[in-house]
Structures are given as C-alpha cells and as structure tokens.
Amino acid sequence: MSAVWQASRAAVKRRRVQTIVIGLVVLCSTMTTVLALTVLTAASSPFDAAFARQRGAHVVATFDAAKTSEAQLTQTVQRPGVQAAAGPFGQAVIEIPQPWLWMAAGPLQVVGRADPAGPVDRVDLLAGRWAAALGEIVVNSPVGGASSRLLGSKLDVPGGPPLTVVGFATSMSKSAGAWVSPEQMTALHPTSFQMLYRFASAATSGQLHSDLEAATAGQPADSLTHAQTYLSLKQAFSASADSYLPFMTMFGVLGVLVSVLIVGNVVSGAVVSGYRHIGVLKALGFTPNQVVAVYLGMISVPAVVGSVVGTLAGTVLEQPILKAAFAGVETGTATIGTTPWVSVACLLAMPTIVAIAALIPALRAHRLSAAEAIGAGSAPKAGRGLLAQRKLGGTRLPRSVSLGLGQSFARPARAMLTMSAVILGVTTVTLTTGLASTMVAAGNAGQRSGITQVLVAADGKTSGQSAAQLSDSQIEARLRALPGADRVTARAFTKVLLAGSTDTVFLNLYRGEPPAAAEQIVHGRWPSGPGEVAAGPGFLAQHGLAVGDRTVVYLSGKQLGVTVVGEEMLGNNQAMEADWATAAELVPDASAVEYAVQLAPHADGQAYVNGVEGIDPGLHSSLRIQSQNTASTVVISFSTVFTVLLAIVSALGVFNSVLLSTRERRRQLGVLKSIGMTPRQVVVMTVTSVAGLGLVGGLIGIPIGMVGHRVLVDHAGVLAFPESMKDVWHAPQLAALLLSGIVIAVLGALIPARSAARLTIATVLHSE
C-alpha cells in the first residue's frame, strides 16, 4: 500500500494544475450542495418536528356562534376520519386601543381555553402560568419575545375591566392571538366557536377538505366561516426558504456535473498519456488493481481536500443563509439550525462521486498488460478519425485549420468531455444572463425613468414632528394646485385581523391616481372598488390565498369580506393594498399619512418642495428622481461575477483537455514542425481543435440555460414575474451567447497552444 501511496503522491505533484482545478471545483460544488441541503432540510423538518410534538391541529375551524351550538359541534368529534379533536372553545375579537407589548393597536383574536394541554394543539407555555380566573390573559408570543418582566402587564379592554398578563405561550397551529379562561370568555361575549381537528388522512389539501366536509356534515348552512389548514402554515413557514432552493439546487447540480466531467477528463487523459508509466508500474510488480488505485489516489487527494474545505465553508455560511431565508417568519417552537448529517453526508458523498467518476476511465489502465502499455504510442491509434481528417484535408481550409478540426475525431471521447465542459459554461452564462435581465426588468417596474417624484408626509407621528393643520382634502387639493404637479396619490393605512390568522396585517388604502405598485400587477388587476384587495406572492402564500379567493378582515368590531383581485410582483409579506372605497366600510374617518406627487416633465422639483413647505408647516417633503435602480445594479454586478467565475471553471476544463492532448501529441508536433509548420500555425491548429467544439457546445448549452432560467423564475417564490419579464431572449443576445461558447473554448486552449508552439524539434526528439 505504501508503494501505491508514493506513486499517487508523485502523480499529484506531477500534475499540479489538474490537482488545483479538481480541488477548486469540488470545493465550490460541495459548498453549494451543503447550503442547498441545509435550506431544504430547514424548510420542512423543523416545522414537522415541532408540529408533531405539539400534536398540532390539521384544521383550525371557526364557526358562527349565531348559527350553531356547542352541542352540535361536539357531535363532529365522533365523525368518520376524525382522529382527535379539541373544543368547542369560545372565540372573540377584542381591540387593542394603543400599541401594547410588541403589538400595534388593532384587533386581537382571543380564545377561551381551560388549559394548554389536550388531544390537539398542546400549547407550549413559555413564561408564567395559564389563565385560570377572571381578568387574566395568556398572550401568544414569538419564541424569544416572551419575558418574565412583562408579566403583569395590563390590557385595557373597551367596555370591560382590564386583563392582566399571567403567561406567554406559543402554538405551532397559530390557533389564537391570546387565551383566557372559559369564564372570562363568557364575559367577553364570544361571537364564534373554534374547533381543532386532527384527521387520519391529512397529506394533501384535497384530503383535508374532504375530511372537514365529512366532519361538519349536518351542521347548519354557512355556520363554518373559516378553516385554516396546517399545510398553509407549513407553506408560510418555508415560503421564503423555498424561494432559495431552485437557485441553490440549480447551481449545486451544475457544480457536481462540472466536478464529474473534469475528473473524468483528467483521469482519462492521464491514463492515455501515461501508457508507458502504466507499463513501467506493472513491470515493477504493481497489480492491475494497484494501478487503478494509483489513479484513484491521484484524484482522491484534491477531492478530499476540496470537500473538507467546501464543507467547512458551507457550514460557516449556513447561519447567515438560514437567517436570511427565515427573516420575518414566525417559527414558533421550531428550531432553525444546522443539521450535522448534511455536512457529514456531503463530506462523504463528494469524494465518493469523484472516485466513481475517476473509476470508469481508470479501468482502462486495469485492462492493459505491461507489454501493451510500454509498446503503445502516445498518439492516437492509426486510422482513428482518418476518414474525417482526409475529408477536411481535401477542403480549401488552411492546413492548420483542417488538422485542428480533425483532432476532435481522433479522440471522440475526450472531445465529448471537452464539449460537455463548454456546454456547462454556456448554460451557466445563459442562465445568469437571463436572470440578470429578468431582475433588471423587475427592478425597473413602476419606475418612470427621468420622472421626478415628491413624497409628502402628513402624519406627525410618522415624521416625528408636528402634524399638519389642514384637513386631508385640503392638503390634496393644494398639492394638486401647486405648479408642476401631474399625478397625486394619497395613502392611508390601518392594521386589520385576517380571518384564520392570529397576527394583524397592514391594509394600505389609496386615493387619487393609482400608485406605482399598480403597474406591478402580475395576475388580475389593481383594486378599484370596495372589498377588493391585492397582495404580493409572499403574503398570498403565507395565508393560503390566490387571485379570486375571498376572505374576511376584522377591525374595531367590524368585519368585511374582501376579494383578492390582483397579485403584485413583489409586495409586502405583511400588507394588502386596497382602494380608498374600502375605507368607507372599515375606517370612515381614515386620513392620508403620505402623498406621492409625480411631477410633470421638466418641472422644477425643488420649487415644488419649497411650495409644499408653504402650504402647511406640518407637511414634510422629500425629492426623489427615478433615474437609476440600485437593486438592478447589484443584480447585474452579482450575475457578472458569478458568470465570470463559472466560465473560468469551464475554461479550465478545456485547458486540461488541450494540455493533455498537447502532451500526448508531442511527437506529431515535432514531425509537423520538421516539415515547416510555424509556431503561429501550431497555435491556430490547437485553438481550432476546440473552437468547433465550443460552437457546438454553445448551440446545446443555450437552450438548456433558457429552460433553467424559466424554471427558476417560475419558482422564485417571493417574486411573481409577468411573461414580459420572462421573455428576455433576443437575436443579438443569443448570438453573443453562442459566441461565448467559442470564447470559453479558445481561452481554455490558448495557454497550452502557446506552450505547444514553443516546443523545439530537438526537445521533442529528446523526449522520444
């Protein structure tokens, strides 16, 4: 074994360039794979574990207390398919008159429950104790947000005595914003009942819908007002993380493929160019298996080093990636952290994949006898590709070009590996170019280049200064009357409780001309009447909604049915957009806190700002010229860097192939030079040998990259792109991408070509 190790070490030292290339490629692919698997695991496993531990509710159902009774709901527990149930619990919505604890003023959903245990939804008590008497309340708290020092806080309830916080708890089912004792709930006059169900079959939304229908069969019509499934909670839990997965998975797969191709290329070339070395090893007593072990050892050293460093780098980056992926997500008792098995699996799997990739070409050395290996020439066998070379030689192409094109047919297997490296490079360039174009279009959506906009704040609390003295209508009228004003949009907002959710969400209300966000509607349309809302994909995913769905919002004892009529491209994960007509139903006294004024072309922005200050000292304006988009600049920079890096890796694969071909054809180069071939012709011949492969690789890589781009933008998760932003391919761009395949191949071949051109006839004959 020591002899095998010494031979492997010697091979590693002799092939330093290939060793470094393999190590870097394995490092990058391992790091990407670690991050992809970490996010994939974190997107599901923590939720499933915490949900199972709490015996979470598959469905949290809300029933109208005016249409059904506790006795009728108790009968649903015995229905077929119901595995376990809890309730009915009284449910009421109370108003928080002003900011309290970590919550803003607005509605709070409260459930009457005797204890946190039970067959379904075992609520975890984080601090304090459970509410057991009148005047006590337990608040649903984010893990880490509860603090013993906040126990004893008072909540003023309109029309009733204050409630004292005696505990903080959390539920993975998000069944309530707070809990009180059943006696306290009676005093709050509940308007609905809550039932918590676990079903025998709950893998899909279809099964849950069927099970719920069976459980509630026989209930009065329209008594079921809302049903929240655990699948929507799970989707909300992982919505942000899921948007990272397509990108990481795609780049991880590309990295692994590049690793496999380069390793196969290196070992194949090493075996072919090392026939005599193999023969010498066998003549010295190495068995066929030991010869194979030498080549596997030569590859395993950089592969192991690359996988170790890549795993460590991925482990270091796990926490920042997970923090970004789950930013703003209510995780409950789910623990988001690193998973040791991911690092261990990648640490073992990547060297194994590399070894398998190396084993196939290494078996060629296994089959050679010592006599065959020593007697074999380093050049391809006579006649291989001869027909193609003769046909090329009969054309009017320069001799150096025809000889270069013919070399691909002499080594078809190596030519395929070289072309595969180019294909991956072009695929990556196409993919990142498409993503950059789509993101730039997204960043520019709603931006009117060269248009000046003035933002006017009228809310003293928001600006931190004195409030405006004029009324809402007077301010808007005077803003429109100032010279230069073209479009004026007023915005107000309030916090409402969404049916099926324990958290309040923002409702933005717009009056006047539609805001810039109206131009970013991907599906449906912008709200134009009462009871119509629009939201971004993140908001819709977290609440299990889609365009056309109806839901209910609650505010100050009022409720309003709303219809989702539009999906924004991005939006706010905690906000909906609505027309001012909706304010008449919920907040008739709503007043604008901000005005967005778009100025006419060539209007003097500073003069308008000065004019705003003269309207009312409580108005505070700021000037913004929409000429550049910072996000677009960042995306372009990132895409450029990423494209260059992977293009370099692909070029290194070509470099390795050409380097091996040049070494094994030293004798042929010496013969060609002896009959008059110049160094420049040698360079042309060598570069031409891969330029054709680069062209074909470009033709294949472009459509693959286009498909990958479509897959990524269709599954971005936090962004919803319209078709116009997905269709980014045009003839000049495609021509440039096709040229990129040739550029990658030529750049990879240029250094070995120049090295071959400098070879002297004497050097070649001496080596022979």
JOQUI-V360543 format. One record per backbone hydrogen bond with DSSP energy under -0.5 kcal/mol. CO is the residue of the C=O (numbers start at 0). NH is the residue of the N-H. E is the energy in kcal/mol with one decimal. If there is no record, write none. Layout:
<<CO	NH	E> <CO	NH	E>>
//
This chain:
<<0	4	-2.4> <1	5	-2.5> <2	6	-2.3> <3	7	-2.3> <4	8	-2.7> <5	9	-2.2> <6	10	-2.0> <7	11	-2.3> <8	12	-2.3> <9	13	-2.1> <10	14	-1.6> <12	15	-0.6> <14	18	-2.1> <15	19	-2.5> <16	20	-2.4> <17	21	-2.6> <18	22	-2.3> <19	23	-2.5> <20	24	-2.5> <21	25	-2.6> <22	26	-2.1> <23	27	-2.4> <24	28	-2.5> <25	29	-2.5> <26	30	-2.4> <27	31	-2.3> <28	32	-2.2> <29	33	-2.6> <30	34	-2.1> <31	35	-2.4> <32	36	-2.6> <33	37	-2.2> <34	38	-2.4> <35	39	-2.4> <36	40	-2.5> <37	41	-2.6> <38	42	-1.6> <40	43	-1.3> <40	44	-1.9> <40	45	-0.5> <43	47	-2.5> <44	48	-2.6> <45	49	-2.3> <46	50	-2.9> <47	51	-2.3> <48	52	-2.1> <49	53	-1.8> <50	55	-2.8> <51	54	-1.0> <53	121	-3.4> <54	120	-3.5> <57	229	-2.2> <58	60	-0.7> <58	196	-2.4> <59	227	-2.6> <60	194	-2.5> <61	224	-2.2> <61	225	-1.5> <62	64	-0.5> <62	192	-2.4> <63	66	-1.6> <63	67	-1.1> <68	72	-2.0> <69	73	-2.2> <70	74	-1.1> <72	75	-1.1> <73	76	-1.3> <74	77	-1.1> <75	78	-1.3> <78	81	-1.6> <80	82	-0.7> <80	199	-2.2> <83	197	-2.7> <85	195	-2.7> <88	193	-2.5> <89	111	-2.8> <90	190	-1.4> <90	191	-1.6> <91	93	-0.5> <91	109	-3.2> <93	107	-2.6> <94	96	-0.8> <95	105	-1.3> <99	102	-2.8> <102	99	-2.5> <105	95	-3.3> <107	93	-2.5> <107	109	-0.5> <108	176	-2.0> <108	177	-1.1> <109	91	-2.6> <110	112	-0.7> <110	179	-2.2> <115	122	-1.7> <120	122	-1.2> <122	124	-0.5> <123	125	-0.6> <123	169	-2.1> <126	167	-2.5> <132	135	-1.2> <134	163	-3.1> <136	165	-2.2> <136	166	-0.9> <137	178	-3.1> <138	168	-2.2> <141	144	-2.7> <141	145	-0.9> <146	149	-1.8> <147	150	-1.3> <149	152	-1.7> <152	164	-2.7> <153	155	-0.5> <154	156	-0.5> <154	162	-2.5> <155	96	-0.5> <155	157	-0.6> <156	159	-2.2> <162	154	-2.7> <163	136	-2.2> <163	165	-0.6> <164	151	-2.8> <165	128	-2.6> <166	138	-2.1> <167	125	-2.6> <167	126	-1.8> <168	140	-3.0> <169	123	-2.1> <170	173	-1.2> <176	139	-2.3> <177	110	-2.2> <178	137	-3.0> <179	112	-3.0> <180	184	-2.3> <181	185	-1.9> <182	186	-1.4> <183	187	-1.1> <184	189	-0.5> <185	188	-1.1> <190	64	-1.8> <191	90	-2.3> <192	62	-2.7> <193	87	-0.5> <193	88	-2.1> <194	60	-2.8> <194	196	-0.5> <195	85	-2.1> <196	57	-1.9> <196	58	-1.7> <197	82	-2.4> <197	83	-1.8> <199	201	-0.5> <203	207	-2.1> <204	208	-2.4> <205	209	-2.3> <206	210	-2.8> <207	211	-2.4> <208	212	-2.1> <209	213	-2.3> <210	214	-2.3> <211	215	-2.2> <213	216	-0.6> <215	218	-2.1> <219	222	-1.8> <222	63	-2.9> <222	224	-0.8> <225	61	-3.1> <226	228	-0.5> <227	59	-2.9> <228	231	-0.5> <228	232	-1.2> <229	233	-2.6> <230	234	-2.3> <231	235	-2.3> <232	236	-2.4> <233	237	-1.8> <234	238	-0.9> <237	241	-3.3> <238	242	-1.1> <239	243	-0.6> <240	243	-1.3> <240	244	-0.9> <241	245	-0.8> <243	247	-2.4> <244	248	-3.3> <245	249	-2.3> <246	250	-2.4> <247	251	-2.6> <248	252	-2.6> <249	253	-2.2> <250	254	-2.2> <251	255	-2.3> <252	256	-2.6> <253	257	-2.5> <254	258	-2.2> <255	259	-2.6> <256	260	-2.6> <257	261	-2.5> <258	262	-2.5> <259	263	-2.6> <260	264	-2.5> <261	265	-2.9> <262	266	-2.7> <263	267	-2.3> <264	268	-2.6> <265	269	-2.7> <266	270	-2.5> <267	271	-2.4> <268	272	-2.9> <269	273	-0.7> <271	274	-0.9> <273	277	-2.8> <274	278	-2.6> <275	279	-2.5> <276	280	-2.4> <277	281	-2.5> <278	282	-2.4> <279	283	-1.9> <280	285	-2.4> <281	284	-1.2> <286	290	-2.2> <287	291	-2.1> <288	292	-2.2> <289	293	-1.9> <290	294	-1.6> <291	295	-2.4> <292	296	-2.8> <293	297	-2.0> <294	298	-1.3> <295	299	-2.8> <296	300	-1.8> <297	301	-0.6> <298	302	-1.9> <299	303	-3.2> <300	304	-2.1> <301	305	-2.8> <302	306	-2.5> <303	307	-2.4> <304	308	-2.5> <305	309	-2.6> <306	310	-2.5> <307	311	-2.4> <308	312	-2.6> <309	313	-2.6> <310	314	-2.4> <311	315	-2.1> <312	316	-1.9> <313	317	-0.8> <314	318	-0.6> <316	320	-2.0> <317	321	-3.0> <318	322	-2.7> <319	323	-2.1> <320	324	-2.7> <321	325	-2.1> <323	326	-0.9> <325	328	-1.8> <328	330	-0.8> <330	333	-2.0> <333	335	-0.7> <334	336	-0.7> <337	339	-0.6> <338	341	-1.3> <338	342	-0.9> <339	343	-2.2> <340	344	-2.9> <341	345	-2.4> <342	346	-2.5> <343	347	-1.7> <344	348	-3.1> <345	349	-2.1> <347	351	-1.2> <348	352	-2.9> <349	353	-2.4> <350	354	-2.6> <351	355	-2.4> <352	356	-2.3> <353	357	-2.0> <354	358	-1.9> <355	359	-1.3> <356	360	-0.6> <357	361	-1.8> <358	362	-1.8> <360	363	-1.2> <361	364	-1.1> <361	365	-1.0> <362	366	-1.3> <363	367	-0.8> <368	372	-2.6> <369	373	-2.5> <370	374	-2.1> <371	375	-1.1> <380	383	-1.8> <382	385	-1.8> <384	388	-2.3> <385	389	-2.6> <386	390	-2.2> <387	391	-2.3> <388	392	-2.4> <389	393	-1.3> <391	394	-1.3> <397	401	-2.5> <398	402	-2.5> <399	403	-1.7> <400	404	-2.6> <401	405	-1.8> <402	406	-0.9> <403	406	-0.7> <403	407	-0.5> <404	407	-0.8> <405	408	-0.8> <405	409	-0.8> <406	410	-1.3> <408	411	-0.5> <410	414	-2.5> <411	415	-2.1> <412	416	-1.9> <413	417	-2.7> <414	418	-2.6> <415	419	-2.3> <416	420	-1.9> <417	421	-1.8> <418	422	-2.8> <419	423	-2.4> <420	424	-2.0> <421	425	-3.0> <422	426	-2.8> <423	427	-2.3> <424	428	-2.4> <425	429	-2.9> <426	430	-2.7> <427	431	-2.8> <428	432	-2.2> <429	433	-2.4> <430	434	-2.3> <431	435	-2.4> <432	436	-2.2> <433	437	-2.5> <434	438	-2.8> <435	439	-2.4> <436	440	-2.1> <437	441	-2.2> <438	442	-2.7> <439	443	-1.8> <440	444	-0.6> <441	444	-0.7> <443	446	-2.1> <445	447	-0.6> <446	448	-0.9> <447	450	-2.6> <450	625	-2.4> <451	598	-2.6> <452	623	-2.7> <453	455	-0.5> <453	596	-2.9> <454	456	-0.5> <454	621	-1.8> <455	594	-2.5> <456	619	-2.0> <457	459	-0.7> <457	467	-1.2> <458	462	-2.3> <459	463	-1.7> <459	464	-0.8> <470	474	-2.4> <471	475	-2.1> <472	476	-2.2> <473	477	-2.1> <474	478	-2.4> <475	479	-2.1> <476	480	-1.3> <477	481	-1.1> <481	484	-1.6> <483	599	-2.9> <486	597	-2.9> <487	512	-1.6> <488	595	-2.9> <489	510	-2.2> <490	592	-2.8> <490	593	-1.5> <491	508	-3.4> <493	506	-2.9> <495	497	-0.5> <495	504	-2.8> <496	553	-2.4> <497	500	-2.2> <502	497	-0.7> <504	495	-2.7> <505	575	-2.2> <506	493	-1.5> <507	577	-2.2> <508	491	-2.4> <509	579	-2.1> <510	489	-2.7> <514	517	-1.5> <515	518	-1.7> <516	519	-1.8> <517	520	-0.8> <519	568	-1.8> <522	566	-2.7> <528	531	-1.2> <530	562	-2.9> <531	578	-0.7> <532	564	-2.7> <532	565	-0.9> <533	576	-3.2> <534	567	-2.6> <535	539	-2.2> <536	540	-2.5> <537	541	-2.2> <538	542	-1.5> <539	544	-2.7> <540	543	-0.9> <545	548	-2.3> <548	563	-2.7> <550	561	-2.9> <551	498	-2.9> <552	559	-2.3> <553	496	-2.4> <554	557	-2.4> <557	554	-2.6> <559	552	-2.3> <561	550	-2.4> <562	532	-2.4> <562	564	-0.8> <563	547	-3.5> <564	524	-2.4> <565	534	-1.6> <565	567	-0.5> <566	521	-3.2> <566	522	-1.1> <567	536	-0.6> <568	719	-2.5> <569	537	-0.6> <571	574	-1.7> <573	505	-2.8> <575	507	-3.0> <576	533	-2.1> <577	509	-2.0> <578	581	-1.9> <579	582	-1.2> <579	583	-0.7> <580	583	-0.6> <581	584	-1.0> <581	585	-1.3> <582	586	-1.7> <586	589	-2.0> <592	457	-2.1> <592	458	-1.0> <593	490	-2.7> <594	455	-2.9> <594	596	-0.6> <595	488	-2.2> <595	597	-0.6> <596	453	-2.9> <596	598	-0.6> <597	485	-2.3> <597	486	-2.0> <599	602	-2.0> <602	604	-0.9> <603	607	-1.7> <604	608	-2.3> <605	609	-2.4> <606	610	-1.9> <607	611	-2.2> <608	612	-1.7> <609	613	-0.9> <610	614	-0.7> <611	614	-1.1> <611	615	-1.2> <615	618	-1.9> <619	456	-3.0> <621	454	-2.3> <623	452	-3.5> <623	625	-0.6> <624	626	-1.7> <625	449	-1.3> <625	450	-0.6> <627	629	-0.5> <628	632	-1.7> <629	633	-2.3> <630	634	-2.4> <631	635	-2.6> <632	636	-2.3> <633	637	-2.7> <634	638	-2.9> <635	639	-2.3> <636	640	-2.3> <637	641	-2.7> <638	642	-2.6> <639	643	-2.4> <640	644	-2.3> <641	645	-2.2> <642	646	-2.2> <643	647	-2.1> <644	648	-1.9> <645	649	-2.3> <646	650	-2.5> <647	651	-2.2> <648	652	-1.5> <649	653	-1.8> <650	654	-2.9> <651	655	-2.4> <652	656	-1.8> <653	657	-2.7> <654	658	-2.6> <655	659	-2.2> <656	660	-2.5> <657	661	-2.7> <658	662	-2.0> <659	663	-2.3> <660	664	-1.0> <662	665	-1.0> <664	668	-2.6> <665	669	-2.3> <666	670	-2.1> <667	671	-2.5> <668	672	-2.5> <669	673	-2.0> <670	674	-1.2> <671	676	-2.3> <672	675	-1.5> <677	681	-1.9> <678	682	-2.2> <679	683	-2.4> <680	684	-2.8> <681	685	-2.5> <682	686	-2.7> <683	687	-2.6> <684	688	-1.4> <686	689	-1.3> <686	690	-1.5> <687	691	-1.2> <689	693	-2.3> <690	694	-2.0> <691	695	-2.3> <692	696	-2.9> <693	697	-2.0> <694	698	-2.0> <695	699	-1.7> <696	700	-3.1> <697	701	-2.1> <698	702	-0.6> <699	703	-1.2> <700	704	-2.5> <701	705	-2.3> <702	706	-2.2> <703	707	-2.4> <704	708	-2.4> <705	709	-2.0> <706	710	-2.3> <707	711	-2.3> <708	712	-2.4> <709	713	-1.8> <710	714	-0.8> <711	714	-0.8> <712	715	-0.7> <715	717	-2.1> <718	720	-0.5> <721	724	-1.2> <721	725	-0.9> <722	725	-0.6> <722	726	-2.1> <725	727	-1.6> <729	733	-2.6> <730	734	-2.3> <731	735	-2.0> <732	736	-2.1> <733	737	-2.3> <734	738	-2.0> <735	739	-1.3> <736	740	-1.0> <737	740	-0.6> <737	741	-0.9> <738	742	-2.5> <739	743	-2.7> <740	744	-2.0> <741	745	-2.9> <742	746	-2.8> <743	747	-2.0> <744	748	-1.5> <745	749	-1.6> <746	750	-0.6> <748	752	-2.1> <749	753	-2.4> <750	754	-2.1> <751	755	-2.4> <752	756	-2.1> <753	757	-1.2> <755	758	-1.0> <759	763	-1.9> <760	764	-2.5> <761	765	-2.3> <762	766	-2.1> <763	767	-1.4>>
//
